[in-house]
Amino acid sequence: MHVLVTGGAGYIGSHACKALKTAGYTPVVFDNLSTGWQDAVKFGPFEQGDLLDRKRLDEVFAKWQPVAVMHFAALSQVGEAMAKPGLYWRNNVEGSLTLIEAAVAAGCMDFVFSSTCATYGEHDNVVLDENTPQEPLNAYGASKRAVENILRDFEAAFGLKSVIFRYFNVAGADPEGEVGEHHRPETHLIPVMLEAIDGKRPGLTIHGTDYDTPDGTCIRDYVHVCDLVDAHVAGLQWLRDGKGSRVFNLGTGQGFSVREVITAAGHVTNLEVPCSEGPRRAGDATKLVSGSTRAGEELGWRPERSTMPQMIADAWRWHKNGHYDR
């Protein structure tokens, strides 16, 4: 059975393809390679194309006749979203709408969507569950919320079923080293920190030290990418079993501040993390931590690799051995 994986040449999408292949599916990667890497496409066919190109999408649906879509392709940088909101609305919303319309036209009615905890916005001292009000602070979170709404409208009109995953900070890499995290440019905390440790950049800048947290830095809930994609395969099976549309948070329920992550990296690598302090970034929430148990209770999901030392160790191994551009 084929599953169309948009953004399958990217960080999370490539790990999802490996998990799908392990589960007995054939992932068909659809990616424009604007941020992904063709070297990451290792587990099934590759179709290059853009989500805004409906004709190309129709060709791919007709060729492979996928039983489901797993949709990862999106722009996802908060700073860029604040500076270029139109880019995010056009790419993330219009692109997703085009994909959803093509899927319905092809009769592909099971849809797994990569959303984000950024749809919740700022909720001080609140652990977030699926019923927390969605009040995004930036165009990234707002665009993802809009796609969630589109999916609900298409279910009402056409019967499209979706599993929506709102996840927290994703980290780590495939422990077997086949795929990993590598962005151009890199902006995520853990890989940036590892580049700083390894001398690949001058240092790590801590963006904001005056937040209302114990050490003044932002707090985030981190989940290992392999745990995350296991949930996506379980969500796909949920739809294949006819259980209907559902929203799940994916997080561990444990928050780590930026300074705590830096300390953990020093312990794992036995190297100093060169860092400096800078101003807050616009659009960053103080604390984002999942309070949900729904994925565990309903999907049977257990984030087994999502300890901070394990995530950093897997990311460090990939950083030293696995970059696609080496």
Buried (B, 14 or more C-beta within 10 A) or exposed (E): EBBBBBBBBBBBBBBBBBBBBEBEBBBBBBBBBEBBBEBBBBBBBBBBBBBBBBEBBBBBBEEBBBBBBBBBBBBBBBBBBBBBBEBBBBBBBBBBBBBBBBBBBBEBBBBBBBBBBBBBBBBEEBBBBBEBEBEBBBBBBBBBBBBBEBBBEBBEEBEBBBBBBBBBBBBBBBBEEBBBBBBEEBBBBBBBBBBBBEEEBEBBBBBBBEBEBEEBBBBBBBBBBBBBBBBBBBBBBBBBEEBEBBBBBBBBBBBBBBBBBBBBBBEBBEBEBEBEEEEEBEBBBBBBBBBBEBBBEBBEBEBEBBBBEBBBBBBBBBBEEBEBEE
